[in-house]
Amino acid sequence: MKLDTVLHELNVSLSKNQKSRIYKAFRDRGLTNVWLKKDYLTGSDNLLVPAYNMPSVFIHPCDGREIPLYTIVDNLEDARKEKKGISITLNYSFMHDSIKDVVAKNVRKLIA
């Protein structure tokens, strides 16, 4: 089963080192983790985070209960409310070619 890739848009503050690591991960079609302290959860750096398009709930196969699945946007909003840091994983290895140009433009803007 092939899953669609979606982009989650986050407005955060990134250091030069984080931007450099993001660029390298994108260039190499790899991954990197970015740690954002609570003071960096908002800002003018627009970051596009690729992710699989998943349903909002998972139905447990044994008992049929619904388990909510959270996106990076949900996790970021929770971190902002709780005033705590968050780790964001940027995985460019599974990114479809259909969104590669959009992400490339975003990464170029980050390192400019």
ZIPE-V880398 format. One record per residue. N is the residue number from 1. SS is DSSP state (hx for helix, st for strand, lp for the rest). OMEGA is omega in whole degrees, -180 to 180 (NA if undefined). D_LAST is the distance of its C-alpha to the last C-alpha in Angstrom with 2 decimals. Layout:
n->N ss->SS omega->OMEGA d_last->D_LAST
n->N ss->SS omega->OMEGA d_last->D_LAST
This chain:
n->1 ss->lp omega->-179 d_last->37.55
n->2 ss->lp omega->-179 d_last->34.01
n->3 ss->lp omega->176 d_last->31.86
n->4 ss->lp omega->176 d_last->29.26
n->5 ss->st omega->176 d_last->25.69
n->6 ss->st omega->177 d_last->24.25
n->7 ss->st omega->174 d_last->20.91
n->8 ss->st omega->-178 d_last->21.04
n->9 ss->st omega->179 d_last->18.50
n->10 ss->st omega->173 d_last->17.95
n->11 ss->st omega->-174 d_last->16.50
n->12 ss->st omega->173 d_last->16.15
n->13 ss->lp omega->-179 d_last->14.57
n->14 ss->lp omega->175 d_last->12.80
n->15 ss->lp omega->177 d_last->12.73
n->16 ss->hx omega->179 d_last->10.33
n->17 ss->hx omega->179 d_last->13.12
n->18 ss->hx omega->179 d_last->13.32
n->19 ss->hx omega->179 d_last->9.74
n->20 ss->hx omega->179 d_last->10.56
n->21 ss->hx omega->178 d_last->13.91
n->22 ss->hx omega->178 d_last->12.82
n->23 ss->hx omega->-178 d_last->10.85
n->24 ss->hx omega->179 d_last->14.04
n->25 ss->hx omega->179 d_last->16.35
n->26 ss->hx omega->-179 d_last->14.98
n->27 ss->hx omega->-177 d_last->15.12
n->28 ss->lp omega->-175 d_last->18.59
n->29 ss->lp omega->-179 d_last->19.72
n->30 ss->lp omega->179 d_last->20.76
n->31 ss->st omega->176 d_last->20.61
n->32 ss->st omega->174 d_last->19.46
n->33 ss->st omega->179 d_last->20.70
n->34 ss->st omega->178 d_last->18.71
n->35 ss->st omega->177 d_last->20.97
n->36 ss->st omega->175 d_last->20.34
n->37 ss->lp omega->-175 d_last->22.74
n->38 ss->hx omega->-180 d_last->24.49
n->39 ss->hx omega->-177 d_last->22.46
n->40 ss->hx omega->-177 d_last->19.18
n->41 ss->lp omega->174 d_last->20.71
n->42 ss->lp omega->179 d_last->19.40
n->43 ss->lp omega->-174 d_last->16.25
n->44 ss->lp omega->177 d_last->13.45
n->45 ss->st omega->-180 d_last->11.29
n->46 ss->st omega->-176 d_last->12.56
n->47 ss->st omega->176 d_last->13.56
n->48 ss->st omega->-177 d_last->15.70
n->49 ss->st omega->178 d_last->18.43
n->50 ss->st omega->179 d_last->20.65
n->51 ss->st omega->174 d_last->24.33
n->52 ss->st omega->176 d_last->27.72
n->53 ss->lp omega->-176 d_last->29.42
n->54 ss->lp omega->174 d_last->32.30
n->55 ss->lp omega->-178 d_last->35.24
n->56 ss->lp omega->177 d_last->35.34
n->57 ss->st omega->176 d_last->38.50
n->58 ss->st omega->177 d_last->40.06
n->59 ss->st omega->-178 d_last->43.84
n->60 ss->lp omega->-175 d_last->45.45
n->61 ss->lp omega->-177 d_last->47.68
n->62 ss->lp omega->-174 d_last->50.54
n->63 ss->lp omega->175 d_last->51.13
n->64 ss->lp omega->-180 d_last->49.11
n->65 ss->lp omega->-180 d_last->47.31
n->66 ss->st omega->178 d_last->43.92
n->67 ss->st omega->-178 d_last->41.09
n->68 ss->st omega->175 d_last->37.94
n->69 ss->lp omega->-175 d_last->34.64
n->70 ss->lp omega->176 d_last->31.59
n->71 ss->lp omega->176 d_last->28.03
n->72 ss->hx omega->178 d_last->24.94
n->73 ss->hx omega->177 d_last->24.84
n->74 ss->hx omega->-179 d_last->28.43
n->75 ss->hx omega->179 d_last->27.75
n->76 ss->hx omega->179 d_last->24.85
n->77 ss->hx omega->177 d_last->27.16
n->78 ss->hx omega->179 d_last->29.92
n->79 ss->hx omega->178 d_last->27.84
n->80 ss->hx omega->-180 d_last->26.90
n->81 ss->hx omega->-177 d_last->30.61
n->82 ss->hx omega->-180 d_last->31.82
n->83 ss->lp omega->177 d_last->29.22
n->84 ss->lp omega->-178 d_last->28.46
n->85 ss->lp omega->-179 d_last->25.56
n->86 ss->st omega->175 d_last->24.69
n->87 ss->st omega->180 d_last->23.56
n->88 ss->st omega->177 d_last->21.47
n->89 ss->st omega->176 d_last->21.82
n->90 ss->st omega->-178 d_last->19.25
n->91 ss->st omega->-179 d_last->21.30
n->92 ss->lp omega->-175 d_last->19.79
n->93 ss->lp omega->-177 d_last->23.03
n->94 ss->lp omega->-175 d_last->24.97
n->95 ss->lp omega->179 d_last->22.44
n->96 ss->lp omega->179 d_last->24.14
n->97 ss->hx omega->-178 d_last->22.88
n->98 ss->hx omega->179 d_last->23.31
n->99 ss->hx omega->-177 d_last->20.26
n->100 ss->hx omega->-178 d_last->18.17
n->101 ss->hx omega->179 d_last->16.40
n->102 ss->hx omega->180 d_last->15.62
n->103 ss->hx omega->178 d_last->14.21
n->104 ss->hx omega->179 d_last->12.19
n->105 ss->hx omega->179 d_last->10.57
n->106 ss->hx omega->-180 d_last->10.08
n->107 ss->hx omega->177 d_last->8.67
n->108 ss->hx omega->180 d_last->6.09
n->109 ss->hx omega->179 d_last->5.21
n->110 ss->hx omega->-175 d_last->5.68
n->111 ss->hx omega->-179 d_last->3.82
n->112 ss->lp omega->NA d_last->0.00
